Structures are given as C-alpha cells and as structure tokens.
Amino acid sequence: MKLEYRDTREFVPVDVDKGLDRLTGEMVKGDAEAPEGYTMLPKCKFCANYEGTDTFDGVCQASQQEPKFMAYGDMTAVTCEMFKAK
C-alpha cells in the first residue's frame, strides 16, 4: 500500500503542509508519497471498524455507544483498543 508521509510513523509534522522525515531529517510535504517500507500510522481510515459517511467523517462501528461514535478518517488511533487494520 502506498502511503503519504502524513500517514506514517516516520513523519513529524511541523505545520499543516509539511514536516520532517524522521529517518533522513529532511523537510517533506505531508501529502508526498512516502518511501517503500515506512510504517503505517494507525488511523481510523485504515481500520476495519471505520465506516466513512462522506469525504471528511464517518462512524466507528466498534463503538458501544448509541448513536455510534463519530470519527474522521485522519484521526490517529494509536491508543484505540478497538483498532483493527484492514
């Protein structure tokens, strides 16, 4: 799977558009394609429990709440106990 820098653990955001590549120390665009072998950062959009309702938001189907927990695809899920990679 091809990943953008902002979807990897090797990306350190500096602002909304760019950040540092942790491995090379170089400034990179967040939406640029990351090199092969970079680690995917757990995010809702990569979770089997996430159901996107439109471009910007969705619902966590693993949520025990009613109504279901609203989430957005780029939400970081590093500490989510319900995260299940697709």
Biopython code that builds the backbone (N, CA, C, O; Angstrom):
import numpy as np
from Bio.PDB.StructureBuilder import StructureBuilder

atoms = [
    (1, "MET", "N", (0.831, -1.175, 0.000)),
    (1, "MET", "CA", (0.000, 0.000, 0.000)),
    (1, "MET", "C", (0.884, 1.249, 0.000)),
    (1, "MET", "O", (1.782, 1.381, 0.831)),
    (2, "LYS", "N", (0.628, 2.141, -0.916)),
    (2, "LYS", "CA", (1.356, 3.410, -0.985)),
    (2, "LYS", "C", (0.803, 4.351, 0.072)),
    (2, "LYS", "O", (-0.411, 4.522, 0.187)),
    (3, "LEU", "N", (1.678, 4.950, 0.828)),
    (3, "LEU", "CA", (1.275, 5.860, 1.898)),
    (3, "LEU", "C", (1.803, 7.262, 1.649)),
    (3, "LEU", "O", (2.867, 7.438, 1.056)),
    (4, "GLU", "N", (1.056, 8.253, 2.103)),
    (4, "GLU", "CA", (1.562, 9.617, 2.136)),
    (4, "GLU", "C", (2.388, 9.744, 3.410)),
    (4, "GLU", "O", (2.180, 9.002, 4.369)),
    (5, "TYR", "N", (3.325, 10.689, 3.415)),
    (5, "TYR", "CA", (4.156, 10.886, 4.605)),
    (5, "TYR", "C", (3.307, 11.043, 5.864)),
    (5, "TYR", "O", (3.630, 10.463, 6.901)),
    (6, "ARG", "N", (2.206, 11.834, 5.787)),
    (6, "ARG", "CA", (1.414, 12.106, 6.992)),
    (6, "ARG", "C", (0.733, 10.866, 7.550)),
    (6, "ARG", "O", (0.201, 10.902, 8.660)),
    (7, "ASP", "N", (0.739, 9.777, 6.802)),
    (7, "ASP", "CA", (0.145, 8.522, 7.256)),
    (7, "ASP", "C", (1.187, 7.535, 7.761)),
    (7, "ASP", "O", (0.901, 6.346, 7.903)),
    (8, "THR", "N", (2.409, 8.027, 8.037)),
    (8, "THR", "CA", (3.476, 7.146, 8.512)),
    (8, "THR", "C", (3.980, 7.575, 9.881)),
    (8, "THR", "O", (3.824, 8.728, 10.285)),
    (9, "ARG", "N", (4.580, 6.637, 10.580)),
    (9, "ARG", "CA", (5.180, 6.933, 11.889)),
    (9, "ARG", "C", (6.483, 7.715, 11.734)),
    (9, "ARG", "O", (6.970, 8.299, 12.702)),
    (10, "GLU", "N", (7.043, 7.731, 10.548)),
    (10, "GLU", "CA", (8.320, 8.409, 10.312)),
    (10, "GLU", "C", (8.152, 9.898, 10.003)),
    (10, "GLU", "O", (9.139, 10.583, 9.736)),
    (11, "PHE", "N", (6.931, 10.403, 10.034)),
    (11, "PHE", "CA", (6.647, 11.804, 9.731)),
    (11, "PHE", "C", (6.427, 12.582, 11.017)),
    (11, "PHE", "O", (5.638, 12.175, 11.870)),
    (12, "VAL", "N", (7.131, 13.710, 11.154)),
    (12, "VAL", "CA", (6.960, 14.605, 12.298)),
    (12, "VAL", "C", (6.385, 15.913, 11.756)),
    (12, "VAL", "O", (7.107, 16.676, 11.113)),
    (13, "PRO", "N", (5.103, 16.190, 12.002)),
    (13, "PRO", "CA", (4.508, 17.412, 11.452)),
    (13, "PRO", "C", (5.125, 18.676, 12.040)),
    (13, "PRO", "O", (5.393, 18.764, 13.238)),
    (14, "VAL", "N", (5.342, 19.652, 11.160)),
    (14, "VAL", "CA", (5.852, 20.964, 11.578)),
    (14, "VAL", "C", (4.723, 21.978, 11.466)),
    (14, "VAL", "O", (4.557, 22.831, 12.337)),
    (15, "ASP", "N", (3.955, 21.883, 10.401)),
    (15, "ASP", "CA", (2.759, 22.699, 10.223)),
    (15, "ASP", "C", (1.754, 21.882, 9.413)),
    (15, "ASP", "O", (1.944, 20.681, 9.217)),
    (16, "VAL", "N", (0.706, 22.515, 8.952)),
    (16, "VAL", "CA", (-0.370, 21.793, 8.263)),
    (16, "VAL", "C", (0.071, 21.204, 6.920)),
    (16, "VAL", "O", (-0.564, 20.273, 6.427)),
    (17, "ASP", "N", (1.132, 21.721, 6.327)),
    (17, "ASP", "CA", (1.561, 21.315, 4.995)),
    (17, "ASP", "C", (2.819, 20.450, 4.958)),
    (17, "ASP", "O", (2.973, 19.627, 4.055)),
    (18, "LYS", "N", (3.703, 20.622, 5.906)),
    (18, "LYS", "CA", (4.994, 19.932, 5.814)),
    (18, "LYS", "C", (5.464, 19.426, 7.172)),
    (18, "LYS", "O", (4.879, 19.728, 8.212)),
    (19, "GLY", "N", (6.544, 18.644, 7.124)),
    (19, "GLY", "CA", (7.113, 18.111, 8.345)),
    (19, "GLY", "C", (8.480, 17.524, 8.083)),
    (19, "GLY", "O", (9.036, 17.673, 6.995)),
    (20, "LEU", "N", (9.015, 16.859, 9.083)),
    (20, "LEU", "CA", (10.338, 16.253, 8.980)),
    (20, "LEU", "C", (10.225, 14.748, 8.776)),
    (20, "LEU", "O", (9.391, 14.078, 9.385)),
    (21, "ASP", "N", (11.079, 14.241, 7.911)),
    (21, "ASP", "CA", (11.223, 12.800, 7.765)),
    (21, "ASP", "C", (12.157, 12.373, 8.889)),
    (21, "ASP", "O", (13.319, 12.779, 8.916)),
    (22, "ARG", "N", (11.666, 11.564, 9.810)),
    (22, "ARG", "CA", (12.447, 11.142, 10.972)),
    (22, "ARG", "C", (13.730, 10.409, 10.606)),
    (22, "ARG", "O", (14.721, 10.493, 11.333)),
    (23, "LEU", "N", (13.722, 9.696, 9.497)),
    (23, "LEU", "CA", (14.881, 8.893, 9.125)),
    (23, "LEU", "C", (15.958, 9.687, 8.398)),
    (23, "LEU", "O", (17.148, 9.429, 8.577)),
    (24, "THR", "N", (15.544, 10.657, 7.572)),
    (24, "THR", "CA", (16.522, 11.421, 6.805)),
    (24, "THR", "C", (16.790, 12.800, 7.394)),
    (24, "THR", "O", (17.830, 13.399, 7.120)),
    (25, "GLY", "N", (15.850, 13.313, 8.210)),
    (25, "GLY", "CA", (15.988, 14.649, 8.782)),
    (25, "GLY", "C", (15.624, 15.754, 7.806)),
    (25, "GLY", "O", (15.783, 16.934, 8.118)),
    (26, "GLU", "N", (15.136, 15.384, 6.625)),
    (26, "GLU", "CA", (14.788, 16.380, 5.616)),
    (26, "GLU", "C", (13.350, 16.839, 5.758)),
    (26, "GLU", "O", (12.491, 16.099, 6.238)),
    (27, "MET", "N", (13.096, 18.081, 5.331)),
    (27, "MET", "CA", (11.747, 18.630, 5.312)),
    (27, "MET", "C", (11.009, 18.021, 4.117)),
    (27, "MET", "O", (11.543, 17.984, 3.008)),
    (28, "VAL", "N", (9.772, 17.540, 4.345)),
    (28, "VAL", "CA", (8.983, 16.910, 3.277)),
    (28, "VAL", "C", (7.555, 17.429, 3.326)),
    (28, "VAL", "O", (7.094, 17.907, 4.363)),
    (29, "LYS", "N", (6.856, 17.333, 2.200)),
    (29, "LYS", "CA", (5.437, 17.672, 2.121)),
    (29, "LYS", "C", (4.643, 16.527, 2.740)),
    (29, "LYS", "O", (4.954, 15.362, 2.493)),
    (30, "GLY", "N", (3.637, 16.834, 3.528)),
    (30, "GLY", "CA", (2.833, 15.821, 4.184)),
    (30, "GLY", "C", (2.089, 14.922, 3.229)),
    (30, "GLY", "O", (1.867, 13.748, 3.527)),
    (31, "ASP", "N", (1.693, 15.460, 2.064)),
    (31, "ASP", "CA", (0.933, 14.660, 1.110)),
    (31, "ASP", "C", (1.798, 14.004, 0.028)),
    (31, "ASP", "O", (1.271, 13.411, -0.913)),
    (32, "ALA", "N", (3.117, 14.110, 0.160)),
    (32, "ALA", "CA", (4.027, 13.438, -0.779)),
    (32, "ALA", "C", (4.055, 11.941, -0.462)),
    (32, "ALA", "O", (3.842, 11.531, 0.679)),
    (33, "GLU", "N", (4.318, 11.145, -1.479)),
    (33, "GLU", "CA", (4.381, 9.698, -1.280)),
    (33, "GLU", "C", (5.598, 9.324, -0.445)),
    (33, "GLU", "O", (6.719, 9.737, -0.741)),
    (34, "ALA", "N", (5.364, 8.546, 0.592)),
    (34, "ALA", "CA", (6.451, 8.096, 1.470)),
    (34, "ALA", "C", (7.212, 6.948, 0.810)),
    (34, "ALA", "O", (6.629, 6.184, 0.041)),
    (35, "PRO", "N", (8.500, 6.817, 1.101)),
    (35, "PRO", "CA", (9.286, 5.720, 0.544)),
    (35, "PRO", "C", (8.744, 4.352, 0.987)),
    (35, "PRO", "O", (8.110, 4.226, 2.035)),
    (36, "GLU", "N", (9.004, 3.363, 0.181)),
    (36, "GLU", "CA", (8.618, 1.984, 0.488)),
    (36, "GLU", "C", (9.230, 1.559, 1.823)),
    (36, "GLU", "O", (10.381, 1.885, 2.110)),
    (37, "GLY", "N", (8.474, 0.842, 2.628)),
    (37, "GLY", "CA", (8.982, 0.337, 3.889)),
    (37, "GLY", "C", (8.693, 1.217, 5.098)),
    (37, "GLY", "O", (8.996, 0.825, 6.225)),
    (38, "TYR", "N", (8.112, 2.399, 4.889)),
    (38, "TYR", "CA", (7.759, 3.241, 6.020)),
    (38, "TYR", "C", (6.548, 2.625, 6.722)),
    (38, "TYR", "O", (5.721, 1.977, 6.082)),
    (39, "THR", "N", (6.446, 2.827, 8.035)),
    (39, "THR", "CA", (5.429, 2.190, 8.857)),
    (39, "THR", "C", (4.128, 2.980, 8.859)),
    (39, "THR", "O", (4.126, 4.192, 9.075)),
    (40, "MET", "N", (3.022, 2.282, 8.617)),
    (40, "MET", "CA", (1.714, 2.924, 8.624)),
    (40, "MET", "C", (1.346, 3.373, 10.034)),
    (40, "MET", "O", (1.454, 2.598, 10.984)),
    (41, "LEU", "N", (0.915, 4.615, 10.165)),
    (41, "LEU", "CA", (0.428, 5.153, 11.426)),
    (41, "LEU", "C", (-1.026, 4.719, 11.573)),
    (41, "LEU", "O", (-1.823, 4.978, 10.672)),
    (42, "PRO", "N", (-1.407, 4.063, 12.683)),
    (42, "PRO", "CA", (-2.803, 3.666, 12.857)),
    (42, "PRO", "C", (-3.726, 4.887, 12.834)),
    (42, "PRO", "O", (-3.593, 5.791, 13.658)),
    (43, "LYS", "N", (-4.641, 4.902, 11.901)),
    (43, "LYS", "CA", (-5.633, 5.965, 11.778)),
    (43, "LYS", "C", (-6.978, 5.308, 11.494)),
    (43, "LYS", "O", (-7.035, 4.187, 10.987)),
    (44, "CYS", "N", (-8.055, 6.008, 11.821)),
    (44, "CYS", "CA", (-9.387, 5.448, 11.623)),
    (44, "CYS", "C", (-9.608, 4.977, 10.182)),
    (44, "CYS", "O", (-10.234, 3.939, 9.969)),
    (45, "LYS", "N", (-9.112, 5.713, 9.202)),
    (45, "LYS", "CA", (-9.347, 5.334, 7.807)),
    (45, "LYS", "C", (-8.693, 4.004, 7.440)),
    (45, "LYS", "O", (-9.045, 3.415, 6.418)),
    (46, "PHE", "N", (-7.766, 3.525, 8.235)),
    (46, "PHE", "CA", (-7.116, 2.241, 7.984)),
    (46, "PHE", "C", (-7.719, 1.121, 8.836)),
    (46, "PHE", "O", (-7.219, -0.004, 8.820)),
    (47, "CYS", "N", (-8.780, 1.417, 9.571)),
    (47, "CYS", "CA", (-9.388, 0.449, 10.498)),
    (47, "CYS", "C", (-10.579, -0.250, 9.849)),
    (47, "CYS", "O", (-11.368, 0.372, 9.139)),
    (48, "ALA", "N", (-10.694, -1.543, 10.101)),
    (48, "ALA", "CA", (-11.810, -2.336, 9.580)),
    (48, "ALA", "C", (-13.137, -1.915, 10.212)),
    (48, "ALA", "O", (-14.196, -2.164, 9.636)),
    (49, "ASN", "N", (-13.099, -1.281, 11.389)),
    (49, "ASN", "CA", (-14.320, -0.851, 12.079)),
    (49, "ASN", "C", (-14.821, 0.513, 11.620)),
    (49, "ASN", "O", (-15.911, 0.929, 12.015)),
    (50, "TYR", "N", (-14.058, 1.210, 10.804)),
    (50, "TYR", "CA", (-14.421, 2.564, 10.371)),
    (50, "TYR", "C", (-15.291, 2.501, 9.129)),
    (50, "TYR", "O", (-14.964, 1.818, 8.158)),
    (51, "GLU", "N", (-16.405, 3.224, 9.173)),
    (51, "GLU", "CA", (-17.293, 3.323, 8.024)),
    (51, "GLU", "C", (-17.440, 4.790, 7.660)),
    (51, "GLU", "O", (-18.104, 5.549, 8.364)),
    (52, "GLY", "N", (-16.811, 5.188, 6.545)),
    (52, "GLY", "CA", (-16.869, 6.580, 6.119)),
    (52, "GLY", "C", (-18.239, 6.925, 5.578)),
    (52, "GLY", "O", (-18.813, 6.173, 4.790)),
    (53, "THR", "N", (-18.768, 8.076, 6.008)),
    (53, "THR", "CA", (-20.073, 8.502, 5.515)),
    (53, "THR", "C", (-19.945, 9.532, 4.398)),
    (53, "THR", "O", (-20.833, 9.650, 3.554)),
    (54, "ASP", "N", (-18.861, 10.263, 4.391)),
    (54, "ASP", "CA", (-18.538, 11.155, 3.283)),
    (54, "ASP", "C", (-17.038, 11.389, 3.284)),
    (54, "ASP", "O", (-16.302, 10.642, 3.928)),
    (55, "THR", "N", (-16.580, 12.386, 2.595)),
    (55, "THR", "CA", (-15.150, 12.625, 2.437)),
    (55, "THR", "C", (-14.435, 12.888, 3.765)),
    (55, "THR", "O", (-13.278, 12.500, 3.927)),
    (56, "PHE", "N", (-15.102, 13.536, 4.703)),
    (56, "PHE", "CA", (-14.409, 14.011, 5.901)),
    (56, "PHE", "C", (-14.731, 13.289, 7.197)),
    (56, "PHE", "O", (-13.944, 13.359, 8.140)),
    (57, "ASP", "N", (-15.852, 12.603, 7.276)),
    (57, "ASP", "CA", (-16.176, 11.950, 8.546)),
    (57, "ASP", "C", (-16.778, 10.577, 8.341)),
    (57, "ASP", "O", (-17.038, 10.144, 7.219)),
    (58, "GLY", "N", (-16.992, 9.905, 9.463)),
    (58, "GLY", "CA", (-17.540, 8.571, 9.417)),
    (58, "GLY", "C", (-17.960, 8.127, 10.803)),
    (58, "GLY", "O", (-18.124, 8.948, 11.707)),
    (59, "VAL", "N", (-18.134, 6.815, 10.967)),
    (59, "VAL", "CA", (-18.615, 6.254, 12.212)),
    (59, "VAL", "C", (-17.764, 5.050, 12.582)),
    (59, "VAL", "O", (-17.382, 4.260, 11.719)),
    (60, "CYS", "N", (-17.467, 4.914, 13.880)),
    (60, "CYS", "CA", (-16.753, 3.746, 14.376)),
    (60, "CYS", "C", (-17.788, 2.672, 14.696)),
    (60, "CYS", "O", (-18.561, 2.819, 15.642)),
    (61, "GLN", "N", (-17.808, 1.604, 13.920)),
    (61, "GLN", "CA", (-18.786, 0.538, 14.126)),
    (61, "GLN", "C", (-18.486, -0.306, 15.365)),
    (61, "GLN", "O", (-19.356, -1.044, 15.828)),
    (62, "ALA", "N", (-17.283, -0.212, 15.903)),
    (62, "ALA", "CA", (-16.928, -0.959, 17.111)),
    (62, "ALA", "C", (-17.398, -0.253, 18.378)),
    (62, "ALA", "O", (-17.351, -0.827, 19.466)),
    (63, "SER", "N", (-17.844, 0.975, 18.241)),
    (63, "SER", "CA", (-18.295, 1.761, 19.391)),
    (63, "SER", "C", (-19.475, 1.089, 20.088)),
    (63, "SER", "O", (-20.377, 0.570, 19.430)),
    (64, "GLN", "N", (-19.463, 1.101, 21.415)),
    (64, "GLN", "CA", (-20.551, 0.536, 22.216)),
    (64, "GLN", "C", (-21.646, 1.572, 22.488)),
    (64, "GLN", "O", (-22.706, 1.239, 23.018)),
    (65, "GLN", "N", (-21.379, 2.833, 22.119)),
    (65, "GLN", "CA", (-22.340, 3.905, 22.355)),
    (65, "GLN", "C", (-23.459, 3.869, 21.323)),
    (65, "GLN", "O", (-23.284, 3.361, 20.215)),
    (66, "GLU", "N", (-24.595, 4.408, 21.695)),
    (66, "GLU", "CA", (-25.683, 4.643, 20.747)),
    (66, "GLU", "C", (-26.041, 6.103, 20.841)),
    (66, "GLU", "O", (-26.384, 6.525, 21.946)),
    (67, "PRO", "N", (-26.003, 6.902, 19.840)),
    (67, "PRO", "CA", (-25.553, 6.529, 18.494)),
    (67, "PRO", "C", (-24.049, 6.237, 18.474)),
    (67, "PRO", "O", (-23.321, 6.600, 19.398)),
    (68, "LYS", "N", (-23.606, 5.586, 17.422)),
    (68, "LYS", "CA", (-22.197, 5.198, 17.281)),
    (68, "LYS", "C", (-21.294, 6.421, 17.320)),
    (68, "LYS", "O", (-21.704, 7.522, 16.953)),
    (69, "PHE", "N", (-20.040, 6.214, 17.776)),
    (69, "PHE", "CA", (-19.043, 7.273, 17.892)),
    (69, "PHE", "C", (-18.699, 7.836, 16.519)),
    (69, "PHE", "O", (-18.336, 7.091, 15.609)),
    (70, "MET", "N", (-18.814, 9.152, 16.372)),
    (70, "MET", "CA", (-18.447, 9.802, 15.122)),
    (70, "MET", "C", (-16.933, 9.972, 15.074)),
    (70, "MET", "O", (-16.324, 10.400, 16.054)),
    (71, "ALA", "N", (-16.339, 9.647, 13.966)),
    (71, "ALA", "CA", (-14.884, 9.733, 13.810)),
    (71, "ALA", "C", (-14.575, 10.330, 12.441)),
    (71, "ALA", "O", (-15.434, 10.370, 11.561)),
    (72, "TYR", "N", (-13.358, 10.787, 12.277)),
    (72, "TYR", "CA", (-12.925, 11.234, 10.955)),
    (72, "TYR", "C", (-11.733, 10.373, 10.544)),
    (72, "TYR", "O", (-10.966, 9.911, 11.388)),
    (73, "GLY", "N", (-11.591, 10.167, 9.249)),
    (73, "GLY", "CA", (-10.595, 9.241, 8.722)),
    (73, "GLY", "C", (-9.170, 9.495, 9.155)),
    (73, "GLY", "O", (-8.421, 8.543, 9.374)),
    (74, "ASP", "N", (-8.772, 10.744, 9.287)),
    (74, "ASP", "CA", (-7.396, 11.066, 9.656)),
    (74, "ASP", "C", (-7.160, 11.071, 11.170)),
    (74, "ASP", "O", (-6.072, 11.427, 11.623)),
    (75, "MET", "N", (-8.169, 10.680, 11.950)),
    (75, "MET", "CA", (-7.998, 10.630, 13.406)),
    (75, "MET", "C", (-6.972, 9.538, 13.748)),
    (75, "MET", "O", (-7.091, 8.397, 13.304)),
    (76, "THR", "N", (-5.982, 9.906, 14.531)),
    (76, "THR", "CA", (-4.944, 8.956, 14.934)),
    (76, "THR", "C", (-5.536, 7.951, 15.922)),
    (76, "THR", "O", (-6.225, 8.328, 16.870)),
    (77, "ALA", "N", (-5.257, 6.669, 15.685)),
    (77, "ALA", "CA", (-5.827, 5.599, 16.506)),
    (77, "ALA", "C", (-4.749, 4.794, 17.226)),
    (77, "ALA", "O", (-4.926, 3.601, 17.472)),
    (78, "VAL", "N", (-3.638, 5.436, 17.563)),
    (78, "VAL", "CA", (-2.509, 4.762, 18.197)),
    (78, "VAL", "C", (-2.914, 4.117, 19.527)),
    (78, "VAL", "O", (-2.443, 3.027, 19.849)),
    (79, "THR", "N", (-3.770, 4.768, 20.292)),
    (79, "THR", "CA", (-4.165, 4.231, 21.595)),
    (79, "THR", "C", (-5.554, 3.578, 21.585)),
    (79, "THR", "O", (-6.058, 3.194, 22.640)),
    (80, "CYS", "N", (-6.165, 3.448, 20.426)),
    (80, "CYS", "CA", (-7.501, 2.859, 20.335)),
    (80, "CYS", "C", (-7.416, 1.341, 20.499)),
    (80, "CYS", "O", (-6.735, 0.662, 19.731)),
    (81, "GLU", "N", (-8.107, 0.824, 21.497)),
    (81, "GLU", "CA", (-8.108, -0.613, 21.760)),
    (81, "GLU", "C", (-8.943, -1.389, 20.745)),
    (81, "GLU", "O", (-8.829, -2.611, 20.652)),
    (82, "MET", "N", (-9.781, -0.685, 19.984)),
    (82, "MET", "CA", (-10.651, -1.340, 19.012)),
    (82, "MET", "C", (-10.080, -1.304, 17.590)),
    (82, "MET", "O", (-10.694, -1.824, 16.658)),
    (83, "PHE", "N", (-8.900, -0.685, 17.428)),
    (83, "PHE", "CA", (-8.295, -0.575, 16.091)),
    (83, "PHE", "C", (-7.966, -1.963, 15.547)),
    (83, "PHE", "O", (-7.341, -2.786, 16.216)),
    (84, "LYS", "N", (-8.407, -2.195, 14.310)),
    (84, "LYS", "CA", (-8.161, -3.452, 13.625)),
    (84, "LYS", "C", (-7.796, -3.105, 12.172)),
    (84, "LYS", "O", (-8.659, -2.677, 11.405)),
    (85, "ALA", "N", (-6.544, -3.284, 11.798)),
    (85, "ALA", "CA", (-6.094, -2.916, 10.454)),
    (85, "ALA", "C", (-6.874, -3.680, 9.394)),
    (85, "ALA", "O", (-7.189, -4.858, 9.561)),
    (86, "LYS", "N", (-7.182, -2.982, 8.292)),
    (86, "LYS", "CA", (-7.906, -3.618, 7.175)),
    (86, "LYS", "C", (-7.041, -4.634, 6.506)),
    (86, "LYS", "O", (-7.470, -5.274, 5.547)),
]
sb = StructureBuilder()
sb.init_structure("model")
sb.init_model(0)
sb.init_chain("A")
sb.init_seg("    ")
for serial, (resi, resn, name, xyz) in enumerate(atoms, 1):
    if name == "N":
        sb.init_residue(resn, " ", resi, " ")
    sb.init_atom(name, np.array(xyz, "f"), 0.0, 1.0, " ", f" {name:<3s}", serial, name[0])
structure = sb.get_structure()
